[in-house]
Amino acid sequence: MALPGVATTADDARFCMPWAAAAHFENWGDSGIVVTSPLAETASTDVDDVSGGNHNDAQMGGAITQSVDGHDNSLPVCKAQRRLAQNREAARKSRMRKKAYIVELENSRSKLAHLEQELQRARQQGMFIASGRSGDHGGSTGGSLAFDLEYARWLDEHQHHMNDLRVALSAQIGDDDLGVLVDGVMLHYDEMFRLKGVATRTDVFHVLSGMWMSPAERFFMWLGGFRSSELLKVVARQVEPQLTEQQLVGICSLQQSLQQAEDALSQGMEALQQALGDTLAAAAPALGPSASAADSVTNYMGQMAVAMSKLATVENFLRQADLLRQQTLKQVHRILTTRQAARALLVVSDYFSRLRALSSLWLTRPTD
């Protein structure tokens, strides 16, 4: 806008020099034109720096969104919007992970509740069998009943250990904390073998018969407990995809050693049974006119003493079988990593839980 009688250049019109503004200041209010200048922008920028970089003051004062040279001032707003979008996306993913974790915990809790119910039924059934058996013969002692009660208590505590281990694996805790739980389970197994050792000295036939176990467990029983080589096969099937070549070699070597040891114990037990049978057969009273009652009694007492000495070796076979089972658990623990060992212990526990559940279903089946 040129002033009357004043020659203006393009630059003067562009920047609205102060002398031009002073000459017609009274006309700006009528023109309706908002004029900006670099001086005003510089002053606004300085004030913003002093106030901590708050660009909202400039928007409130004049809603200035574009400078005279054509550059866009909305770039910081776009960056803030992108940051907000990223934060919303991260929060959404976090909520999804939390929801998935809660669902997994709920599933684990349902499974654990089901297993606890199966365990309770199996334990009650086992106590019923023990109490019903105690009147069948006079050989049942207080030590046998005490072992049944101690084993039921051990089984209940073992289930609590398994629950902790299962939750820890689902939560993916560190190996150090997980190792503490695994070591606790191993110590708990040592306690069970100690209880069996005491019960074997008290009543070896009670432990050998497996009446303290469920019927399905007794079906697979070998020398008062599980067969180590068969249990190793159950574990290997579950953890084999995660094993390294060195671990596979260790598992195969352990499998062969267990098979040889079990065969040796089985053959020794068969030889003992044969020798004991021969001894009892030789204790039969002699028949014929030349046989005297005194000789028959002497022969009988002598053969029975031999049979008693042979029968005492049954305890040694059961102790060796339990030692083999205990060493198997420790060897597997050494071969596997901490996380693999935890899964292996859960596999073993779930296997025996299914056997007890099968026994409960079998005993409560309709017989009509």
Secondary structure, 3 states (H helix, E strand, C coil): CCCCCCCCCHHHHHHCCHHHHHHCHHHHHHHCCCCCCHHHHHHHHHHHHHCCCCCHHHHHHHCCCECCCCCECCHHHHHHHHHHHHHHHHHHHHHHHHHHHHHHHHHHHHHHHHHHHHHHHHHHHHHHHHHHHCCCCCCCCHHHHHHHHHHHHHHHHHHHHHHHHHHHHHHCCCHHHHHHHHHHHHHHHHHHHHHHHHHHHHCHHHHHHCCCCCHHHHHCCCCCCCCHHHHHHHHHHHHHHHCCHHHHHHHHHHHHHHHHHHHHHHHHHHHHHHHHHHHHHHCCCCCCCCCCHHHHHHHHHHHHHHHHHHHCHHHHHHHHHHHHHHHHHHHHHHHCCHHHHHHHHHHHHHHHHHHHHHHHHHHCCCCC
